[in-house]
Amino acid sequence: MNNFLTQEFTTPIISYFTVVLLLMSILITGSNRLKSIVKFYLLQSSCLVIITLIIGFSINNPETLRIAIITLLGKCIVIPLALNFVIDKSQANKEVVPIISPSTTVLIASALIAFVYGLSMTQNFGRIAYYPGLFNAAISIILIGLLIMISRKKALTQIIGLYVMENGIFALTLDTVFGMPFVVEMGISLDLFIGVLIMGVWTLRIKQSFDSIDVSKLSKLKG
């Protein structure tokens, strides 16, 4: 099967899913509904699973199958379920007053994507990657994840921004070193699972203390 999945055959497929990765990132920045944001994150993570499988078959690396299964279980099932559980418990499904408006955030995210692709064309950064388009998208997603974290007030949205950044790092690693050691991937996945539990408890405690999950409310703790 790996003889059939040559780079010439897989490049347009990877390019299609790369566009979906970027589109989901932009939709996350433009949405105020927390459950919609979780759905976009789920779709983005699902695209990563498909890309992982395609690259694994194209380079004949069985280890990527295990990584794809871990990614599917963690990013597409456990983390979305945990985030939706926290959203239901906190009874907050809308980012009411973001630091930067969604429309402005979408424009900034689009500008970041254009900047990364433009810089890559002039400096040819993509030469170190198997799929230059995926490499550029990964860098863009990392920056967009950071943008989400600094442009929103709700703790849950900031958590999702962190996971979007991690998706970008995952895609970057996948495209430059064609996956990662299984033990390393297990360690990262465990960190993510523990992180979502800790952040979920933290978010619920903010809700109980301030009747809101707006992290700006923490300024009231100043003595």
N, C-alpha and C positions, 0 to 999 in steps of 0.2 A: 504493500500500500504506500510505503514511503517513496517508492519510485514514481508513483503517480502524483504525489503531492510535492512536486518540484517548486522551487521558489517562484518560477514564472507563473505557475498555476495558483499558488497561495497568495501572492502579492495583492491581486485585486480583491480577494476575499478578506484578507487582513485589513486592507484599506477601507473596505465597507464597514467592518466592525470598529475600526479606528474612528471613523466619522460618528458612529453611534456613541462611542465612549465620550467624545467631545460634546456631542449634542446633549447627552445626559448630564454632563458637568454644567453646561449652560442652563439647562432646565432647572437644575438644583439651585443655581444662583438666582433664577428668576421666580422661584416659587416661595410663597409664604406659608403654605400648608405643610405641616411637618410630616404627615402620612404620605403626601405626594412626594416629598423629598426622599423619604425612605424608599418608595417605589422606584424613583429614578436611580437611587443608589443600587437597588437590587438589580435593575436592568443593566446598569454599568458593570456590576460585578459579574452578571451572567455573561456579558460580552467577553470579559476577561477569561472566564472559564473556557469559552469556545476558542478564543485566541490561543490559550495555553494548549489545548488539545491539537489545534491545527499545527502549531509550531512543533509540538512534541512528535507528531506523526511525520512532519516534513524533515526533521533532523534525526528521526528514528531513536528517540530518547524515551524509554519506558518510564523513567522517573517522573516525567511531566504528567503522566496519568495520575499518579498519586497526588501530585501537587494540585491538579485540577479537581480531584475528589475533595481534598481538604478545603480548597477555595470554595467549591460548591456548598459544602456543609457549613463552612464558617461565614462566608460573605453573603451567601444567597439564602441561607436558612436561619442559622443561629442569631447572627447580628440583627437582621431585619426583625425577627420575632422579638428579640430583646428590646429593640428600640420602640417597636409598636406597643409592647407591654408597658414601657415607661411612659409613653405618650398617653395611653389610656389611663394609667394610674395618676398621672399629673393633671389629667383633664385639660390639656393645652394642645391644641392642634393648629395653632396659627402663630406665626411670628408677627406680632402686632406692630411694633415700632423698631424696625432694623436700623442699625447705625447708618447704613447706606441703602438707599431705596433699591428694590429689586431691578428696576429698569436700568439704573445707573450701574449696578453690579454686573448685569448682563453685558453692558457696553464695555466695562473694564475687562471682564472675562474674555470677550471677543478680541479686545485690543491685545491682551496677553497672548492669545493664540496666534494672532497675526505677527506679533513681535517675535515669538519663538520660531515660527516658521520662516519669517524673514531673516532672522539672525542665522538660522541653520543654512539657508540658501547662500548667504554671503560667506559664512565661516565653514560650511560643510561639516558640521558636527555629526550629522547622521552617518558619516562614513564608518563609524565604529559600531554601528548597529546592523543587524540582519535585515530589518525593515525600517528604513529611515523615517517613514511616515509615522510608524508606531512610536519611535523614539521621540519625535517632536511632540506627538500627542501626550506622551507620558510626562514630559517636562511641563507642558501646558497644564495638565491635570494637577500636578503637584502645586503649581502656582495658584490655580483656581481653588484648590482645597484650602490653601493658606488664606486666600481672599475671603472664602466663606467664613473661616474662623474669625477673621478680624472685622467682618462687616455685619455680623449678626449678634444679637444680645442674648437670645435664648441658649441655655446650656446644651440642649439637645442638638440644635443646629450646628453649634460649634463642634460637638462630638462627631456629627456626620461629616463636617468639613475635614476633621482629622482622618476619618476613614476614606474620604475621597483622596486626600494626600497619599494615604497608604496604597490605594489602588494605583495611583500614578507611579509610586516607587516600585510596586510589584510589576507593572508593565515595563518600566525601565529596566529592571533586573532581568525580566524574561527576554527582552529584546537584545540585551547586550551580552549576557552570559548564558542565555538559553535555559533559564530556570535557576534554581538554587538547591543546595544540598537538602535532602529530605529532613534531616535533623534540624537544620536552620529554619526551614519552613514550618516545622512543627512548633519550634520555639516561638516564632513570630505569631503563629495562629493562637497559641496559648496566651501570649501577651494580649492579643486582641480580645479574646474571650474574657479574660480577667479584667481588662480595661473597660469593656462595655458593662460588666457587672458593677465595678466600682463607680463608674460615671453615672450609671443608672441610680445607684443608691444616693450618690451625691446630688443628682438632680431632684430626686424625691425629697431629700432633706431640705434643699433650697425651697421647694414647693411648700413643705410643711412650715418652715420658718417664716417665709415672706409671702406666702399665698401666691407665688409667681415663680417661674423658672428663668426670669430675666436676671442674668449675672450682674447687671449694673446695680441691682438692689443690694449687692454685697457691700457697697460703699457705706451702708448703714452700720456696718460692723466697726467702723472707725471710732476710736475712743476720743 
